[in-house]
Amino acid sequence: MALEGVDYSWARPAPADLYKAGKRFAVRYLSWGSSGRGNSILSGASNGKVLTKSEADRLQAAGLAVVSNWEFRTDDQLRGRDGGRYDAREADRLHRDRGGPAEAPIYFSTDFDASTAQLATCYEYLRGCADVLGWDRVGVYGGYRTIAYMHGRGVKWLWQTYAWSGGRWHPGAQLQQYKNGVRVAGADVDLNRATTSNFGQWAATKEDKDMSWDEEIKLITGQGVSYEGDKWKARFLLASDHYYTMKFGQELLAGQKAARLREEAILAAVKGLDTKAVLAKIDSAAAAETARDAALLAEVRELASGGATAQEVYDLLVSKLTGAGE
């Protein structure tokens, strides 16, 4: 199954909301400052589309991988090999400044429907990028013709857009931009999918990381409240690790109880006994389970907020969910 992600320029969607919407990576811009090419000092400060370090940190913290993409002007690559060397130096500086790993690639945009003759010049631009970064760190963005041309010349990292592609997808592309201008997480973004597990990302996706503390707490309490303070959070460490293991076991036991009660109801019906009384017993047992869960969550919240240790919270969960001491 393809991994879903986004790219965007001037918009700033909330990373946590992107994750909730099922997105697992963001392709983000590196570029010169808005006052012109060569404006290294102001890169990322005066150009509002450029990825900042704080944004990269927020994306990662929310569980999204980040992918680096360089573009100042759509026809950057028509400047040839010297232009590629010039841009790659700044792209790598910004990439590392934002937290990008030294081995991660940077995609360079061919953001127009390049002719075959123009693609020869674009390839020279990428050769200039490789002079600085090495071919293992050079990627390209473009339509089908661009991707096919660069793939045929050994470019390793390929990000294809549906634009200028005529409905065709190149099998070598690790990333596919398949729709533009979609409203997600309160902002206009472009939709992408990754076709391979390694698409040049420089942060692990949520599935590869532990849950955030807020998500752990939300699972425990059933609330969306964000609690502050490492001491409070630490009290949930052990409990949050084991709650659903215990809950699963409890549900299995409850299922076995329900099965036995239904057997009683069948036997009662066969024997001509009062089946209503047996069915009422089943309903009562189910209601008791629901009430117990609600009471347990309330007790856990009270215990944690009152200064209980992680072990005390855990012991409570074990005793309640396994029926110990009853």
C-alpha positions in Angstrom: 0.0 0.0 0.0 1.4 3.4 -1.0 2.3 5.9 1.7 0.3 9.1 1.5 2.0 12.5 1.8 1.8 16.2 0.7 3.9 19.0 -0.6 3.3 22.7 -0.2 5.0 26.1 -0.6 3.4 29.1 1.1 0.8 27.2 3.1 1.5 26.0 6.6 -0.8 23.1 7.5 -0.8 21.9 11.1 1.5 18.8 11.2 -0.6 17.0 13.8 -3.7 17.5 11.6 -1.8 16.2 8.5 -1.0 13.1 10.5 -4.7 12.7 11.5 -5.6 13.1 7.8 -3.5 10.0 7.0 -0.5 11.9 5.6 2.9 10.5 6.6 5.4 12.7 4.8 5.9 16.3 3.5 8.1 17.3 0.6 9.3 20.8 1.4 11.2 23.6 -0.3 14.7 24.7 -0.1 15.5 27.9 -2.0 17.3 31.2 -2.3 15.9 34.2 -0.4 13.0 36.1 -2.0 15.2 39.0 -3.1 17.0 37.0 -5.6 19.4 34.1 -6.5 22.6 34.2 -4.5 20.8 35.6 -1.4 22.2 33.0 0.9 21.9 35.0 4.1 18.2 35.5 3.7 17.3 32.0 2.5 14.5 30.7 4.6 14.1 34.1 6.3 12.7 36.3 3.5 11.3 33.5 1.3 8.1 32.3 2.9 7.9 29.0 1.0 11.2 27.7 2.4 11.3 25.0 5.1 12.6 26.3 8.4 14.2 24.3 11.2 11.3 24.8 13.5 8.9 23.6 10.9 11.0 20.5 10.2 11.1 19.8 13.9 7.3 20.1 14.2 6.7 17.8 11.2 9.0 15.2 12.7 7.5 15.5 16.1 4.0 14.9 14.6 5.3 11.7 12.9 5.8 13.0 9.4 8.9 12.2 7.3 10.5 15.2 5.5 11.8 15.2 2.0 14.0 18.0 0.6 13.2 19.7 -2.7 15.1 22.6 -4.3 13.5 25.1 -6.5 13.9 28.9 -6.9 12.5 29.4 -10.4 10.7 26.9 -12.5 13.4 26.9 -15.2 16.4 26.8 -12.8 17.8 23.8 -14.7 18.2 25.6 -18.0 21.3 27.2 -16.5 23.2 24.0 -17.1 26.0 22.4 -15.2 27.5 25.6 -13.6 24.0 26.5 -12.4 23.6 23.0 -10.9 26.8 23.4 -8.9 25.8 26.8 -7.8 22.4 25.8 -6.5 23.5 22.4 -5.0 25.9 24.1 -2.6 23.1 26.3 -1.2 20.6 23.4 -1.3 22.9 21.2 0.8 23.7 24.0 3.3 20.0 24.6 3.9 19.2 20.9 4.0 21.8 20.3 6.7 20.8 23.4 8.6 17.2 22.2 8.8 18.3 18.8 10.2 18.6 16.8 6.9 20.9 13.8 7.2 24.2 14.0 5.2 23.2 11.0 3.1 19.7 12.0 2.2 19.0 13.1 -1.4 17.6 16.5 -2.5 15.1 16.6 -5.4 15.7 19.4 -8.0 12.7 20.6 -9.8 12.2 20.6 -13.6 8.9 22.5 -13.1 7.9 22.9 -16.7 7.1 20.7 -19.7 10.6 20.4 -21.0 11.3 19.5 -24.5 13.8 16.8 -25.4 16.4 19.5 -26.3 15.8 21.3 -23.0 16.1 18.0 -21.1 19.7 17.6 -22.3 20.5 21.0 -20.6 18.5 19.9 -17.5 20.6 16.8 -17.3 23.7 18.9 -17.4 22.3 20.9 -14.4 21.9 17.7 -12.5 25.4 16.7 -13.4 26.5 19.9 -11.7 24.5 19.0 -8.7 26.2 15.6 -8.6 29.6 17.4 -8.8 28.7 18.8 -5.3 26.5 16.1 -3.8 27.3 12.9 -5.6 24.8 11.0 -7.7 23.4 9.1 -4.7 22.0 12.4 -3.4 20.6 13.9 -6.6 16.9 13.6 -7.4 14.6 15.2 -10.0 11.0 16.3 -10.1 9.1 16.6 -13.3 6.5 15.2 -15.7 6.6 11.8 -17.4 9.0 12.8 -20.2 11.5 14.3 -17.7 11.4 11.3 -15.4 11.8 8.8 -18.3 14.7 10.8 -19.7 16.5 11.1 -16.4 15.8 7.5 -15.4 17.4 6.4 -18.7 20.5 8.3 -17.7 20.8 6.7 -14.3 19.3 9.4 -12.0 18.4 7.5 -8.9 15.7 9.6 -7.2 12.6 10.4 -9.2 9.5 12.4 -8.2 6.9 12.5 -10.9 4.0 14.9 -11.2 0.8 14.1 -13.0 1.2 17.4 -14.8 2.7 16.9 -18.3 2.3 13.1 -17.9 -0.8 12.4 -19.9 -2.0 9.8 -17.3 1.2 7.8 -17.5 3.2 6.8 -14.4 6.9 5.9 -14.8 7.6 2.6 -12.8 10.9 4.0 -11.6 9.5 7.0 -9.7 9.6 6.7 -5.9 7.2 9.6 -5.5 4.1 10.5 -7.4 2.4 13.9 -7.1 -1.1 13.0 -8.2 -3.3 16.0 -7.4 -2.7 19.8 -6.8 -4.6 22.4 -4.7 -6.4 20.2 -2.2 -7.5 21.5 1.2 -6.0 19.4 4.0 -5.4 20.4 7.6 -6.6 23.9 7.0 -4.3 24.6 4.1 -3.9 24.2 0.3 -1.5 21.3 -0.4 -0.6 18.9 -3.2 -1.2 15.2 -2.7 1.6 12.7 -3.2 2.2 9.0 -2.6 5.4 7.1 -2.1 5.6 3.9 -4.1 8.6 2.5 -2.2 9.6 2.4 1.5 12.7 4.5 0.8 11.9 7.6 -1.1 14.7 9.9 0.2 12.9 10.8 3.4 15.0 12.1 6.3 12.8 11.2 9.3 11.1 8.1 10.3 7.3 7.9 9.8 4.9 7.5 12.7 4.7 3.7 12.2 8.4 3.5 12.9 8.4 5.6 16.1 6.8 5.4 19.5 3.6 7.3 20.1 3.9 10.8 21.4 3.0 11.3 25.1 -0.2 13.1 24.2 -1.3 10.2 22.1 -0.4 7.7 24.9 -2.4 9.7 27.4 -5.3 10.1 25.0 -5.5 6.3 24.7 -5.5 5.9 28.4 -8.1 8.6 29.3 -10.2 8.8 26.2 -9.6 12.5 26.2 -7.9 14.9 23.9 -6.4 16.9 26.7 -2.7 17.8 26.5 -1.1 17.4 29.9 2.2 19.2 30.7 5.1 18.1 32.9 7.5 15.2 32.5 6.7 14.0 36.0 3.0 13.6 35.3 3.7 11.9 32.0 6.2 9.5 33.6 3.4 8.2 35.8 1.7 6.9 32.6 4.7 5.3 31.1 4.2 1.8 32.5 0.4 2.0 32.5 0.1 3.1 28.9 2.4 0.3 27.7 0.2 -2.3 29.3 -3.4 -0.9 29.2 -4.5 -2.3 25.9 -2.7 -5.7 26.5 -4.8 -6.0 29.7 -7.9 -4.6 28.0 -7.6 -7.2 25.2 -7.3 -10.0 27.8 -10.3 -8.6 29.7 -12.3 -8.5 26.5 -11.4 -12.1 25.7 -12.6 -13.1 29.2 -15.8 -11.1 28.8 -16.4 -12.8 25.4 -16.1 -16.2 27.1 -18.5 -15.1 29.8 -21.0 -13.9 27.3 -20.7 -17.2 25.4 -21.4 -19.2 28.5 -24.4 -17.1 29.3 -25.8 -17.5 25.8 -25.4 -21.3 26.3 -27.4 -21.0 29.4 -30.1 -19.1 27.5 -30.2 -21.9 24.8 -30.4 -24.6 27.5 -33.1 -22.7 29.3 -35.2 -22.4 26.2 -34.7 -26.2 25.4 -35.8 -27.0 29.0 -38.7 -24.7 28.8 -37.3 -22.4 31.5 -37.6 -18.6 31.8 -35.4 -17.4 29.0 -36.1 -13.7 29.9 -34.3 -14.1 33.2 -31.2 -15.5 31.5 -31.2 -12.8 28.8 -31.6 -10.1 31.5 -28.5 -11.6 33.1 -26.6 -11.2 29.9 -27.7 -7.6 29.5 -26.7 -6.9 33.1 -23.3 -8.4 32.7 -22.6 -6.3 29.6 -23.8 -3.1 31.4 -21.5 -3.9 34.3 -18.5 -4.3 32.0 -19.2 -0.8 30.5 -19.7 0.8 33.8 -16.5 -0.8 35.2 -14.5 0.5 32.3 -15.8 4.1 32.8 -15.1 3.9 36.5 -11.6 2.5 35.9 -10.7 5.4 33.6 -11.9 7.9 36.1 -9.9 6.1 38.8 -6.8 6.1 36.7 -7.1 9.8 36.0 -7.6 10.6 39.7 -4.7 8.4 40.8 -2.3 9.9 38.2 -3.2 13.5 39.0 -2.9 12.7 42.7 0.8 11.8 42.5 0.7 8.0 42.1 3.7 6.2 40.7 3.7 4.4 37.4 3.8 1.1 39.3 0.7 2.1 41.4 -1.2 3.0 38.2 -0.1 -0.2 36.6 -1.1 -2.3 39.6 -4.5 -0.7 39.5 -5.0 -1.6 35.9 -3.9 -5.2 36.4 -6.1 -5.8 39.4 -9.2 -4.3 37.8 -8.8 -5.7 34.3 -7.9 -9.2 35.4 -10.3 -9.3 38.3 -7.5 -9.9 40.8 -8.7 -9.7 44.4 -12.4 -10.0 43.4 
